[in-house]
Structure formats: structure tokens, C-alpha cells
Amino acid sequence: MRRAFTALAALNLLVVLAQFFLAAAGAFTTVPNDESFDAHRTLGYVTFLLPVLMTIFAPLAGLPRRVTGMSALIAGLVTIQVLIAKVAENLGDDGGTTTAGPLLFGLHGLNGLAILAISGTILRQVAAPSRPATRARQTS
């Protein structure tokens, strides 16, 4: 079960990295428009599903509660990502007279970095081989 969780955690990290790639690809097209972000938007649903599955699998795999909590935190942060994007889109629909929409999209990027950091932390913790306790050095 731990291997299944580790595979989910690795897939989650790859999906988050792909999200950054797709967002950048959409933003830096010759004429960025709403369709430029379709792949990023579609993959966002998987970005929510994986941490939910990880939250379910972590206790089944006998992992520490901290790992379960971090998995749930990612799912919560992804939910916030969607809310940030929807609010920013609505604020940007006024023809560009306000800077609130672009500023919120900046927050979307920062929240994405938090998701990336937590995803990497989880994978690092579960993929590291368990080490036996070391005995204290004896002085001669």
C-alpha cells in the first residue's frame, strides 16, 4: 500500500509540474487568450483528484498523520486555486479597468508554488528509505 501511495505522490508532483508548464505555455503564446489555458484548466481537475486519493491512501498505508494532513492540505489549496481563478476571471471581465484580476492571478501562482513545495515534501518523506535508529557513539 505504501508503494501505491508513493506512486500517487510522484504522479501528483508530475501533474503539478505539468500545470506550471501549461500555464507558462498559455501565458507566453503569441496572443494569450482564454483558449490558451484550456489544457491547464482541464488538468486542474486531476490536480484535485490525486491529493484526495492520497488522503485516503495515506492512513491505509500506515503513514504518519502528518502525511495524511499534508495530502488533505494540497486538496484544500487546490480548491482555493479554483476560487482564486474564478474570482480573478470575474474581476478581469470589466474590460481591463482594474488591476485586481491580474493581482489575484499572481496569488494563484504563489498558491501553486505552495502546492508544489508540499507535494515535493510528501514525496521526499515517503520515498526516502527508512533508516534504522543509530546508536550513540561511544567515546574511548
N, C-alpha and C positions, 0 to 999 in steps of 0.2 A: 504494500500500500504506500510505503514511503517513496518507492520508485515512481509510482503513479503521480504522487504529489510533486515530486521533483520535476517530472516531465511537464506537468501543468505549469509549474513555476517558470520553467525555462521557456515554454511556449508563451506564457504571459509576457515575459521580458522581451521576447522577439516581437510580439504584437505591439507592445508599447514603442519599441524602437521603430517599427514599421509605421506607426502613427506619426512619429516625428518626421520620418522621411516623406510620407504622403502629404503632410501639412506643408512642409517646405516645398515640395514639388508643386502643390496647388498654389502656394503664395508666389512662387517665382516663375510661373508660366508667363508667356509674353503679355497676355491680357488676363490677369486673375479675375475669375468670376465665380458665381455660385457653383457651377458645374465642376470647376477645378478641384473642389473639395469633396466630390461625391464619394470617391474611394476612401478618403479619410473618415467621412461621416459613416459609411457602411461598416467599416472595420471597427468603429467605435462600439457597436453592439457586442462584438466579440470581446472587446476590452472590458466590458462589464461582466459578461458571462464567465470568463475564466477566473477572476477573483472570487466570484460566488461559488464556483465549483471548488476552488482551493479552500475556501472557508468551510465547506462541507467535508472535504477530504482530510484536512489537517488533523482534526481530532481522531478520525478513523485510522490515520497513520501513526497515532501516538506521538504526534509532535507537540512541543510546548504550546501553552495557551498564547504565548506571545506571537507565535507564527500564525495561529488562527486569528488573533486580533489584527495583525498587520494585513492579513488577507482581506478581512472584513473592511479594514480602513481603505484599502485600494478600491473596493467596490463602492464605498461611500464617496471617495474622491472622484471616481468616475461619474457618479450621479451628479456631483457638484459640477463636473466638467460640462455635462449636458445642460444644466441650468445656466451656467455662465454663457455658454454658446448661444442659447435661445434668447436670453436677455440682451446680450450684445448684438445679436442679429436684429432684434426689435428696436433697439436704440439706434442702430445704424440705418434704419429704414426711412429716416427723415430727410434724405437727400444729402447727407453729409454736413449738416449744420451743427452737429455736436461731436465732440471727441470722446464721449462716454463709451460708445460702442467699441472703437479701437482700443481704448484703455482696458475695457473688460476682456477683450480678446488677448491682451497682454497677460492678464491674470489667468486666462485659460492656459497659456503657455507655461506660466510658473507652476500652476497646479499640475500640469503634465510632467514637469520636472520632479515634483514631489512623488508622483506616481512611479516614475522611472526609478527614483532613488529607493523607494520602499520595495519595489519589485526586485531590484538588484540585491538588496539586503536579504530578502527572503530566500532568493536562490542561493546566495552565498552561504547562508546559515544551514540550509537543508542539503546542499551538495557537498559541503565540507565533510570529510571522513571524521567519524567520531574518534576522539583521541582518548586513550586510557589515562586515568589520573596519574600524574607523575609524583614520585616520592620526593620528599625534600632532600636536598643534597646534604650529605654528611660531611662535616669538616674533620680533617685528620689532624 
